[in-house]
Amino acid sequence: MSIPHVLLGLLATGRKHGYELKRAHDERLPRARPLAFGQVYATLGRLHRDGLVAVTGQEREGGPDRTAYALTSDGRAALDRWLGTVEPPMPHVTSTLFAKVVVALLVADVDRARAYLAAQRRAHTERLRELTAVKTSPSATLDDVVAADYAIAHLDADLRWLHTTLDRVADWHREVHS
């Protein structure tokens, strides 16, 4: 995820200070990893240095000074370019799940691989239930539903892969031990 571009997008709705940006990120991307305040402020510093945001004032609301930022025309152009660029599909499989299964099979421990696959399938199924509950909750926002749909689609793909791989491991085990 491109944190600078997400912050530019959040600033496209109006000026905000770092705390508001962090809160907006965590609310608008409810299933994403929450941003650390340090990451927000460091990113804002780089965006300001690069002329993509401008400081629009200082506020003090019973605490430390809060610097407000707004999107510049260069920032709007950078955001528009980013939004207009198609995201290429990932060229590599970078999943701990995939790596664990391959390593378990590599060390020729078929029982361990099967046990891991079955346990992972149970964990994925439980997560699907949780996300379905979030999605169907009367208090679910559009952000919640869109994030849940995205996560559910990925979990569903993982579950299909887990099922297929369990079948292949069983077939391989029968071939080897026949």
Backbone as ProteinMPNN parsed JSONL, in Angstrom:
{"seq_chain_A": "MSIPHVLLGLLATGRKHGYELKRAHDERLPRARPLAFGQVYATLGRLHRDGLVAVTGQEREGGPDRTAYALTSDGRAALDRWLGTVEPPMPHVTSTLFAKVVVALLVADVDRARAYLAAQRRAHTERLRELTAVKTSPSATLDDVVAADYAIAHLDADLRWLHTTLDRVADWHREVHS", "coords_chain_A": {"N_chain_A": [[0.85, -1.17, 0.0], [0.526, 2.22, -0.751], [1.357, 4.521, 1.33], [1.945, 7.359, 1.198], [0.318, 8.133, -1.012], [-2.214, 7.376, -0.136], [-2.502, 9.146, 2.013], [-2.462, 11.544, 0.572], [-4.868, 11.22, -0.801], [-6.668, 11.27, 1.338], [-6.294, 13.879, 2.155], [-7.377, 15.134, -0.009], [-9.981, 15.511, 0.53], [-10.08, 17.674, 2.127], [-8.357, 20.011, 4.333], [-6.226, 18.729, 6.898], [-4.819, 17.703, 10.035], [-2.059, 15.729, 11.318], [-3.02, 13.847, 13.291], [-5.741, 13.702, 12.608], [-5.512, 12.653, 10.047], [-4.401, 10.111, 10.568], [-6.481, 8.979, 12.052], [-8.555, 9.109, 10.123], [-7.468, 7.421, 8.15], [-7.405, 4.953, 9.552], [-10.118, 4.593, 9.966], [-11.252, 4.685, 7.367], [-9.92, 2.677, 6.011], [-10.562, 0.046, 7.234], [-9.669, -2.61, 7.591], [-7.034, -2.581, 7.098], [-3.59, -2.444, 8.117], [-3.185, -0.536, 10.996], [-1.992, 2.846, 10.922], [1.05, 4.104, 12.245], [1.639, 6.911, 14.343], [4.132, 8.146, 14.01], [4.804, 7.315, 11.437], [2.888, 8.64, 9.93], [3.57, 11.361, 10.367], [6.225, 11.429, 9.449], [5.823, 10.785, 6.773], [4.193, 12.937, 5.989], [6.089, 14.962, 6.254], [7.868, 14.319, 4.153], [6.117, 14.561, 1.964], [5.547, 17.279, 2.14], [8.11, 18.374, 1.782], [8.47, 17.604, -0.872], [6.659, 19.18, -2.143], [4.011, 18.393, -2.406], [2.089, 18.641, -0.49], [0.895, 21.353, 1.521], [1.62, 23.402, 4.343], [-0.966, 24.65, 6.248], [-1.543, 25.99, 8.524], [-1.409, 26.337, 12.134], [-2.812, 24.667, 14.876], [-4.197, 24.619, 18.144], [-5.62, 22.651, 20.412], [-6.168, 22.362, 23.336], [-3.883, 20.888, 23.764], [-0.799, 19.75, 22.347], [0.706, 21.745, 19.7], [-0.858, 21.507, 16.535], [-0.141, 20.835, 13.292], [-1.68, 21.769, 10.372], [-2.404, 20.402, 7.174], [-2.693, 20.721, 3.618], [-3.672, 19.617, 0.379], [-1.644, 20.25, -2.445], [-1.599, 21.661, -5.815], [0.257, 20.181, -7.257], [0.296, 17.947, -5.645], [-2.326, 17.026, -6.022], [-2.143, 16.362, -8.733], [-0.24, 14.289, -8.597], [-1.681, 12.448, -7.088], [-3.835, 11.962, -8.837], [-2.428, 10.781, -10.978], [-1.528, 8.437, -9.743], [-3.982, 7.21, -9.071], [-4.908, 6.771, -11.627], [-3.308, 4.802, -12.634], [-3.063, 1.469, -13.499], [-2.946, -1.217, -11.284], [-0.514, -3.622, -11.332], [-0.876, -7.21, -11.411], [0.414, -9.188, -8.737], [3.711, -10.298, -9.212], [5.037, -12.34, -7.937], [4.799, -15.059, -5.625], [4.291, -14.319, -2.454], [3.887, -15.356, 0.325], [3.524, -16.363, 3.632], [2.064, -18.568, 4.305], [2.137, -20.139, 1.9], [4.935, -20.566, 1.77], [5.41, -22.064, 4.131], [4.032, -24.461, 3.602], [5.414, -25.405, 1.331], [7.986, -25.754, 2.435], [7.439, -27.651, 4.422], [6.737, -29.809, 2.801], [9.132, -30.081, 1.456], [10.919, -31.02, 3.354], [10.012, -33.51, 3.458], [7.965, -34.284, 5.171], [5.09, -35.298, 5.129], [2.87, -35.725, 6.748], [3.076, -33.621, 8.558], [2.772, -31.465, 6.809], [0.136, -31.932, 5.899], [-1.25, -31.696, 8.339], [-0.695, -29.048, 8.969], [-1.908, -27.747, 6.763], [-4.608, -28.466, 7.185], [-5.093, -27.282, 9.695], [-4.675, -24.635, 9.028], [-6.707, -24.274, 7.201], [-8.915, -24.446, 8.908], [-8.469, -22.113, 10.442], [-8.7, -20.142, 8.453], [-11.368, -20.525, 7.707], [-12.674, -19.807, 10.063], [-11.962, -17.1, 10.181], [-13.294, -16.21, 7.89], [-15.929, -16.476, 8.791], [-15.94, -14.529, 10.813], [-15.503, -12.179, 9.292], [-17.755, -12.213, 7.658], [-19.704, -11.78, 9.567], [-19.032, -9.166, 10.322], [-19.53, -7.851, 7.93], [-22.273, -8.23, 7.58], [-23.359, -6.991, 9.706], [-25.651, -4.743, 11.272], [-24.563, -2.266, 11.813], [-22.535, -1.932, 10.045], [-20.397, -0.081, 7.963], [-20.032, 1.337, 4.65], [-17.305, 1.286, 4.108], [-16.498, -0.787, 5.85], [-17.851, -2.975, 4.687], [-16.79, -3.078, 2.062], [-14.075, -3.547, 2.657], [-14.31, -5.99, 4.011], [-15.379, -7.594, 1.955], [-13.192, -7.632, 0.189], [-11.219, -8.931, 1.767], [-12.545, -11.363, 2.213], [-12.706, -12.421, -0.383], [-9.986, -12.938, -0.865], [-9.413, -14.742, 1.197], [-11.121, -16.791, 0.428], [-9.92, -17.588, -1.981], [-7.489, -18.526, -0.93], [-8.504, -20.639, 0.609], [-9.508, -22.352, -1.406], [-7.075, -22.999, -2.614], [-5.802, -24.27, -0.442], [-7.466, -26.515, -0.141], [-7.127, -27.809, -2.655], [-4.379, -28.29, -2.527], [-4.22, -29.968, -0.286], [-5.521, -32.213, -1.364], [-3.672, -32.839, -3.382], [-1.378, -33.422, -1.892], [-2.261, -35.673, -0.528], [-2.652, -37.404, -2.725], [-0.004, -37.53, -3.684], [1.251, -38.695, -1.484], [0.008, -41.226, -1.474], [0.994, -42.217, -3.915], [3.749, -42.353, -3.432], [3.898, -44.159, -1.33], [2.789, -46.496, -2.283]], "CA_chain_A": [[0.0, 0.0, 0.0], [1.285, 3.461, -0.834], [0.912, 5.435, 2.391], [1.896, 8.749, 0.735], [-0.84, 8.368, -1.877], [-3.422, 7.301, 0.69], [-2.597, 10.419, 2.737], [-2.88, 12.552, -0.409], [-6.291, 11.009, -1.027], [-7.407, 11.747, 2.507], [-6.213, 15.34, 2.127], [-8.199, 15.625, -1.121], [-11.302, 15.851, 1.074], [-9.941, 18.904, 2.907], [-7.16, 20.098, 5.173], [-6.232, 17.907, 8.106], [-3.525, 17.546, 10.715], [-1.609, 14.338, 11.375], [-3.919, 13.001, 14.079], [-6.952, 13.491, 11.813], [-5.16, 11.752, 8.947], [-4.276, 8.761, 11.108], [-7.835, 8.525, 12.389], [-9.28, 8.898, 8.866], [-6.909, 6.207, 7.547], [-7.83, 3.775, 10.301], [-11.565, 4.447, 9.774], [-11.584, 4.456, 5.956], [-9.315, 1.4, 5.623], [-10.73, -0.631, 8.522], [-8.988, -3.899, 7.688], [-5.605, -2.365, 6.84], [-2.775, -2.27, 9.325], [-3.262, 0.869, 11.43], [-0.77, 3.638, 10.763], [1.682, 4.657, 13.439], [1.722, 8.367, 14.248], [5.435, 8.494, 13.456], [4.759, 7.088, 9.993], [2.079, 9.723, 9.359], [4.318, 12.62, 10.39], [7.382, 11.305, 8.557], [5.309, 10.852, 5.398], [3.799, 14.327, 5.752], [7.323, 15.724, 6.058], [8.36, 14.067, 2.788], [5.153, 15.145, 1.025], [5.753, 18.732, 2.197], [9.401, 18.618, 1.129], [8.312, 17.394, -2.316], [5.691, 20.138, -2.668], [2.722, 17.758, -2.671], [1.181, 19.2, 0.506], [1.338, 22.631, 2.078], [1.189, 23.699, 5.709], [-2.009, 25.683, 6.168], [-1.714, 26.649, 9.813], [-1.19, 25.619, 13.39], [-3.969, 24.671, 15.767], [-3.947, 24.098, 19.487], [-6.905, 22.335, 21.028], [-5.932, 21.797, 24.654], [-2.752, 19.968, 23.723], [0.321, 20.272, 21.563], [0.379, 22.35, 18.406], [-1.161, 20.578, 15.449], [0.078, 21.455, 12.003], [-2.661, 21.342, 9.379], [-1.863, 20.278, 5.821], [-3.648, 20.669, 2.517], [-3.152, 19.133, -0.888], [-1.278, 21.275, -3.433], [-1.957, 21.248, -7.177], [1.178, 19.088, -7.595], [-0.19, 16.785, -4.899], [-3.525, 16.546, -6.725], [-1.679, 15.721, -9.972], [0.393, 13.021, -8.217], [-2.774, 11.56, -6.69], [-4.558, 11.586, -10.055], [-1.585, 9.827, -11.721], [-1.541, 7.173, -9.0], [-5.309, 6.616, -9.231], [-5.09, 6.404, -13.023], [-2.38, 3.735, -13.005], [-3.548, 0.13, -13.18], [-2.052, -1.951, -10.392], [-0.233, -4.925, -11.946], [-0.976, -8.364, -10.506], [1.682, -9.502, -8.082], [4.469, -11.241, -10.042], [5.634, -13.405, -7.13], [4.02, -15.551, -4.498], [4.975, -13.921, -1.218], [2.964, -15.697, 1.395], [4.07, -17.264, 4.64], [1.285, -19.797, 4.149], [2.733, -20.891, 0.796], [6.302, -20.957, 2.137], [5.369, -23.139, 5.132], [3.625, -25.709, 2.963], [6.523, -25.857, 0.492], [9.072, -26.23, 3.3], [7.001, -28.913, 5.04], [6.863, -30.854, 1.779], [10.551, -30.201, 1.129], [11.569, -31.866, 4.356], [9.36, -34.81, 3.292], [7.089, -34.591, 6.289], [3.755, -35.162, 4.561], [1.889, -35.607, 7.83], [3.157, -32.256, 9.072], [2.173, -30.591, 5.797], [-1.316, -32.102, 5.949], [-1.751, -31.133, 9.595], [-0.629, -27.594, 8.835], [-2.947, -27.341, 5.814], [-5.918, -28.609, 7.826], [-5.202, -26.248, 10.731], [-4.785, -23.34, 8.347], [-8.061, -24.23, 6.63], [-9.82, -24.099, 10.017], [-8.258, -20.696, 10.783], [-9.276, -19.341, 7.369], [-12.82, -20.642, 7.791], [-13.104, -18.983, 11.204], [-11.819, -15.693, 9.775], [-14.407, -15.948, 6.979], [-17.13, -16.273, 9.62], [-15.812, -13.217, 11.46], [-15.682, -11.126, 8.288], [-19.155, -12.237, 7.242], [-20.447, -11.117, 10.641], [-18.756, -7.725, 10.193], [-20.174, -7.387, 6.705], [-23.733, -8.28, 7.706], [-23.764, -6.254, 10.909], [-26.453, -3.552, 10.966], [-23.763, -1.046, 11.972], [-21.443, -1.953, 9.066], [-20.326, 1.036, 7.026], [-19.597, 0.929, 3.321], [-15.879, 0.949, 4.233], [-16.426, -2.116, 6.457], [-18.325, -3.98, 3.728], [-15.816, -3.18, 0.971], [-12.876, -4.198, 3.206], [-14.649, -7.392, 4.281], [-15.48, -8.273, 0.658], [-11.827, -7.824, -0.318], [-10.575, -9.968, 2.579], [-13.253, -12.626, 1.979], [-12.285, -12.946, -1.685], [-8.64, -13.481, -0.721], [-9.5, -15.941, 2.026], [-11.745, -17.823, -0.389], [-8.883, -18.098, -2.888], [-6.581, -19.329, -0.106], [-9.188, -21.885, 0.972], [-9.517, -23.224, -2.585], [-5.705, -23.491, -2.759], [-5.561, -25.227, 0.642], [-8.199, -27.743, -0.473], [-6.433, -28.432, -3.786], [-3.069, -28.754, -2.073], [-4.461, -31.144, 0.556], [-5.775, -33.33, -2.277], [-2.418, -33.198, -4.064], [-0.489, -34.048, -0.908], [-2.781, -37.026, -0.304], [-2.33, -38.194, -3.917], [1.454, -37.739, -3.698], [1.563, -39.641, -0.4], [-0.412, -42.552, -1.949], [1.936, -42.635, -4.971], [5.058, -42.653, -2.836], [3.807, -45.304, -0.406], [2.074, -47.629, -2.896]], "C_chain_A": [[0.898, 1.236, 0.0], [0.731, 4.465, 0.182], [0.904, 6.885, 1.911], [0.652, 9.036, -0.116], [-2.152, 8.278, -1.102], [-3.594, 8.612, 1.461], [-2.996, 11.553, 1.796], [-4.376, 12.439, -0.674], [-7.139, 11.499, 0.131], [-7.396, 13.275, 2.572], [-7.043, 15.934, 0.989], [-9.596, 16.017, -0.645], [-11.256, 17.117, 1.918], [-8.737, 18.851, 3.817], [-7.336, 19.3, 6.464], [-4.854, 17.972, 8.756], [-3.249, 16.054, 10.874], [-2.532, 13.413, 12.124], [-5.186, 12.69, 13.288], [-6.684, 12.541, 10.648], [-5.036, 10.307, 9.423], [-5.653, 8.193, 11.403], [-8.637, 8.222, 11.119], [-8.783, 7.633, 8.162], [-7.482, 4.977, 8.233], [-9.338, 3.537, 10.171], [-11.9, 4.057, 8.336], [-10.996, 3.152, 5.417], [-9.355, 0.482, 6.845], [-10.019, -1.964, 8.663], [-7.502, -3.784, 7.375], [-4.87, -2.259, 8.166], [-2.855, -0.807, 9.73], [-1.913, 1.567, 11.245], [-0.248, 4.063, 12.123], [1.772, 6.17, 13.256], [3.047, 8.797, 13.628], [5.475, 8.33, 11.945], [3.973, 8.204, 9.305], [2.917, 10.996, 9.27], [5.556, 12.57, 9.498], [6.939, 11.417, 7.099], [4.875, 12.265, 5.059], [5.022, 15.204, 5.509], [7.873, 15.557, 4.652], [7.426, 14.683, 1.745], [5.303, 16.671, 0.982], [7.051, 19.113, 1.487], [9.273, 18.54, -0.387], [7.259, 18.306, -2.947], [4.317, 19.556, -2.967], [1.659, 18.153, -1.655], [1.774, 20.517, 1.004], [0.833, 22.749, 3.507], [0.194, 24.85, 5.616], [-2.283, 26.348, 7.504], [-1.415, 25.736, 10.972], [-2.457, 25.741, 14.235], [-3.531, 24.15, 17.115], [-5.296, 23.91, 20.145], [-6.646, 21.639, 22.359], [-4.779, 20.808, 24.694], [-1.628, 20.591, 22.93], [-0.173, 20.925, 20.271], [0.146, 21.256, 17.377], [-1.028, 21.337, 14.142], [-0.932, 20.889, 11.014], [-2.02, 21.376, 7.997], [-3.005, 20.262, 4.82], [-2.921, 20.187, 1.272], [-2.797, 20.321, -1.787], [-1.729, 20.799, -4.814], [-1.021, 20.127, -7.648], [0.767, 17.801, -6.879], [-1.417, 16.18, -5.551], [-3.124, 15.807, -8.0], [-1.039, 14.364, -9.663], [-0.673, 11.999, -7.819], [-3.532, 11.069, -7.92], [-3.756, 10.584, -10.891], [-1.637, 8.449, -11.059], [-2.885, 6.465, -9.194], [-5.554, 6.149, -10.657], [-4.195, 5.279, -13.497], [-2.939, 2.389, -12.559], [-2.501, -0.579, -12.336], [-1.772, -3.321, -11.01], [-0.421, -6.055, -10.933], [0.411, -8.683, -9.942], [2.437, -10.565, -8.885], [5.011, -12.437, -9.261], [4.673, -13.829, -6.037], [4.815, -15.218, -3.239], [4.025, -14.124, -0.05], [3.649, -16.65, 2.358], [3.357, -18.608, 4.566], [1.9, -20.69, 3.07], [4.118, -21.416, 1.181], [6.301, -22.113, 3.139], [4.989, -24.476, 4.507], [4.768, -26.256, 2.114], [7.65, -26.416, 1.346], [8.683, -27.543, 3.976], [7.107, -30.065, 4.044], [8.325, -31.115, 1.424], [11.265, -31.12, 2.11], [10.897, -33.235, 4.445], [8.523, -35.225, 4.492], [5.652, -34.336, 5.842], [2.71, -35.003, 5.658], [1.89, -34.199, 8.417], [2.508, -31.275, 8.09], [0.656, -30.701, 5.83], [-1.904, -31.487, 7.209], [-1.756, -29.604, 9.533], [-1.73, -27.089, 7.909], [-4.335, -27.409, 6.449], [-6.12, -27.542, 8.902], [-5.389, -24.871, 10.102], [-6.177, -23.187, 7.729], [-9.075, -23.875, 7.715], [-9.698, -22.622, 10.387], [-8.869, -19.785, 9.719], [-10.807, -19.36, 7.436], [-13.36, -19.796, 8.943], [-13.019, -17.5, 10.853], [-12.923, -15.304, 8.786], [-15.695, -15.687, 7.753], [-17.102, -14.892, 10.283], [-16.089, -12.087, 10.474], [-17.116, -11.069, 7.773], [-20.023, -11.567, 8.295], [-20.251, -9.605, 10.589], [-19.567, -7.16, 9.036], [-21.696, -7.315, 6.841], [-24.253, -7.568, 8.943], [-24.589, -5.028, 10.52], [-25.645, -2.246, 11.057], [-22.613, -0.967, 10.957], [-21.539, -0.75, 8.137], [-19.933, 0.496, 5.653], [-18.121, 0.538, 3.35], [-15.702, -0.454, 4.812], [-16.78, -3.205, 5.447], [-17.313, -4.173, 2.599], [-14.55, -3.894, 1.462], [-13.137, -5.679, 3.471], [-14.749, -8.179, 2.98], [-14.094, -8.585, 0.098], [-11.145, -8.972, 0.436], [-11.225, -11.332, 2.34], [-12.826, -13.238, 0.651], [-10.896, -13.574, -1.599], [-8.631, -14.746, 0.127], [-10.119, -17.095, 1.243], [-10.729, -18.432, -1.365], [-7.894, -18.967, -2.115], [-7.224, -20.671, 0.253], [-9.251, -22.852, -0.205], [-8.126, -23.829, -2.787], [-5.397, -24.531, -1.68], [-6.228, -26.564, 0.332], [-7.484, -28.505, -1.595], [-5.101, -29.017, -3.342], [-3.213, -29.961, -1.159], [-4.719, -32.378, -0.31], [-4.484, -33.788, -2.948], [-1.443, -33.887, -3.115], [-0.95, -35.475, -0.636], [-2.459, -37.934, -1.486], [-0.837, -38.526, -3.963], [1.849, -38.788, -2.661], [1.182, -41.072, -0.824], [0.555, -43.068, -3.013], [3.253, -43.104, -4.377], [5.008, -43.928, -2.007], [3.037, -46.494, -0.965], [3.053, -48.698, -3.32]], "O_chain_A": [[1.917, 1.268, 0.689], [-0.244, 5.166, -0.09], [-0.062, 7.598, 2.187], [0.011, 10.073, 0.052], [-3.093, 9.021, -1.382], [-4.705, 9.133, 1.555], [-3.778, 12.426, 2.172], [-5.072, 13.451, -0.761], [-8.206, 12.078, -0.073], [-8.375, 13.889, 2.996], [-7.376, 17.119, 1.025], [-10.308, 16.758, -1.323], [-12.297, 17.585, 2.38], [-8.162, 17.788, 4.048], [-8.426, 19.211, 7.03], [-3.855, 18.261, 8.098], [-4.112, 15.221, 10.594], [-2.811, 12.308, 11.66], [-5.658, 11.553, 13.291], [-7.534, 11.72, 10.304], [-5.513, 9.386, 8.759], [-5.953, 7.054, 11.043], [-9.318, 7.2, 11.044], [-9.584, 6.861, 7.637], [-7.985, 4.067, 7.574], [-9.788, 2.395, 10.258], [-12.744, 3.188, 8.112], [-11.526, 2.586, 4.462], [-8.315, 0.172, 7.426], [-9.789, -2.407, 9.788], [-6.788, -4.786, 7.386], [-5.477, -2.011, 9.208], [-2.619, 0.075, 8.905], [-0.85, 0.963, 11.392], [-1.022, 4.347, 13.038], [1.96, 6.652, 12.14], [3.078, 9.715, 12.808], [6.111, 9.122, 11.25], [4.349, 8.659, 8.225], [2.97, 11.635, 8.219], [5.897, 13.566, 8.858], [7.602, 12.066, 6.29], [5.154, 12.751, 3.963], [4.993, 16.089, 4.653], [8.295, 16.529, 4.025], [7.886, 15.26, 0.76], [5.199, 17.28, -0.083], [7.085, 20.054, 0.694], [9.896, 19.321, -1.106], [6.995, 18.215, -4.146], [3.538, 20.159, -3.705], [0.465, 18.019, -1.92], [2.979, 20.755, 0.919], [-0.246, 22.257, 3.839], [0.463, 25.88, 4.998], [-3.175, 27.191, 7.6], [-1.199, 24.534, 10.815], [-3.083, 26.799, 14.29], [-2.609, 23.341, 17.215], [-6.021, 24.87, 20.404], [-6.888, 20.438, 22.483], [-4.721, 19.968, 25.592], [-1.516, 21.815, 22.847], [-1.294, 20.696, 19.818], [0.837, 20.238, 17.343], [-1.702, 22.341, 13.912], [-1.028, 19.674, 10.841], [-1.211, 22.251, 7.688], [-4.124, 19.85, 5.126], [-1.706, 20.339, 1.143], [-3.559, 21.283, -1.878], [-2.187, 19.667, -4.964], [-1.455, 19.221, -8.36], [0.875, 16.708, -7.434], [-1.543, 14.957, -5.627], [-3.684, 14.758, -8.318], [-1.268, 13.395, -10.386], [-0.575, 10.824, -8.174], [-3.835, 9.881, -8.026], [-4.325, 9.647, -11.45], [-1.773, 7.428, -11.734], [-2.923, 5.262, -9.451], [-6.332, 5.221, -10.875], [-4.305, 4.841, -14.642], [-3.25, 2.194, -11.384], [-1.31, -0.54, -12.645], [-2.701, -4.107, -11.195], [-0.157, -5.881, -9.744], [1.433, -8.47, -10.596], [1.877, -11.613, -9.205], [5.401, -13.44, -9.859], [3.838, -13.045, -5.586], [5.885, -15.778, -3.001], [3.444, -13.177, 0.481], [4.276, -17.625, 1.943], [3.974, -19.658, 4.744], [2.154, -21.87, 3.312], [4.431, -22.582, 0.94], [7.101, -23.041, 3.014], [5.564, -25.509, 4.85], [5.061, -27.45, 2.172], [8.216, -27.455, 1.009], [9.509, -28.448, 4.091], [7.52, -31.167, 4.405], [8.702, -32.248, 1.126], [12.124, -31.91, 1.716], [11.158, -34.016, 5.36], [8.399, -36.416, 4.78], [5.074, -33.291, 6.14], [1.767, -34.226, 5.509], [0.835, -33.649, 8.734], [1.783, -30.367, 8.498], [-0.041, -29.686, 5.793], [-2.942, -30.828, 7.153], [-2.699, -28.954, 9.985], [-2.411, -26.114, 8.228], [-5.145, -26.501, 6.266], [-7.201, -26.963, 9.005], [-6.167, -24.052, 10.59], [-6.75, -22.098, 7.737], [-9.993, -23.091, 7.473], [-10.705, -21.954, 10.62], [-9.484, -18.771, 10.047], [-11.457, -18.331, 7.244], [-14.393, -19.141, 8.803], [-13.916, -16.73, 11.197], [-13.432, -14.185, 8.842], [-16.46, -14.785, 7.412], [-18.107, -14.182, 10.308], [-16.822, -11.148, 10.787], [-17.63, -9.989, 7.484], [-20.975, -10.863, 7.958], [-21.2, -8.848, 10.79], [-20.208, -6.117, 9.161], [-22.328, -6.425, 6.271], [-25.458, -7.549, 9.194], [-24.265, -4.348, 9.546], [-26.011, -1.244, 10.443], [-21.808, -0.038, 11.007], [-22.601, -0.437, 7.6], [-19.549, -0.666, 5.52], [-17.723, -0.426, 2.697], [-14.868, -1.224, 4.337], [-16.101, -4.228, 5.36], [-17.014, -5.306, 2.221], [-14.013, -4.75, 0.76], [-12.287, -6.523, 3.19], [-14.262, -9.307, 2.901], [-13.857, -9.682, -0.407], [-10.567, -9.871, -0.176], [-10.529, -12.345, 2.271], [-12.609, -14.447, 0.569], [-10.653, -14.625, -2.192], [-7.928, -15.707, -0.186], [-9.692, -18.241, 1.377], [-10.69, -19.649, -1.549], [-7.502, -20.032, -2.594], [-6.568, -21.712, 0.207], [-9.064, -24.055, -0.021], [-7.999, -25.014, -3.093], [-4.793, -25.563, -1.973], [-5.627, -27.622, 0.52], [-7.265, -29.712, -1.486], [-4.741, -30.123, -3.744], [-2.411, -30.891, -1.243], [-4.202, -33.459, -0.028], [-4.234, -34.987, -3.067], [-0.759, -34.834, -3.504], [-0.128, -36.385, -0.525], [-2.047, -39.08, -1.303], [-0.455, -39.661, -4.245], [2.678, -39.658, -2.929], [1.931, -42.016, -0.571], [0.899, -44.25, -3.004], [3.798, -44.131, -4.78], [5.973, -44.693, -1.985], [2.669, -47.401, -0.218], [2.646, -49.729, -3.855]]}, "name": "protein", "num_of_chains": 1, "seq": "MSIPHVLLGLLATGRKHGYELKRAHDERLPRARPLAFGQVYATLGRLHRDGLVAVTGQEREGGPDRTAYALTSDGRAALDRWLGTVEPPMPHVTSTLFAKVVVALLVADVDRARAYLAAQRRAHTERLRELTAVKTSPSATLDDVVAADYAIAHLDADLRWLHTTLDRVADWHREVHS"}
